[in-house]
Amino acid sequence: MEYVRKTCPMCGNEFVVLKKVEEKAIYCTLECLSASQGKIKRENASSFMAI
């Protein structure tokens, strides 16, 4: 099995994932995933409110 190191775009922590799932593994934890989804929802709501 081959592993690669990635950097989480939310917190900047490095984490290790299998090479075959490299493109699917974006966040290091569910907390970072949840935070990113909350950020996206807030951005979409803000752009909707601006119209």
Secondary structure in CASP SS format (residue, H / E / C, confidence):
PFRMAT SS
TARGET T0000
AUTHOR 0000-0000-0000
METHOD secondary structure of the structure
MODEL  1
M C 1.00
E C 1.00
Y E 1.00
V E 1.00
R E 1.00
K E 1.00
T E 1.00
C C 1.00
P C 1.00
M C 1.00
C C 1.00
G C 1.00
N C 1.00
E E 1.00
F E 1.00
V E 1.00
V E 1.00
L E 1.00
K H 1.00
K H 1.00
V H 1.00
E C 1.00
E C 1.00
K C 1.00
A C 1.00
I C 1.00
Y C 1.00
C C 1.00
T C 1.00
L H 1.00
E H 1.00
C H 1.00
L H 1.00
S H 1.00
A H 1.00
S H 1.00
Q H 1.00
G H 1.00
K H 1.00
I H 1.00
K H 1.00
R H 1.00
E H 1.00
N H 1.00
A H 1.00
S H 1.00
S H 1.00
F H 1.00
M H 1.00
A H 1.00
I C 1.00
END
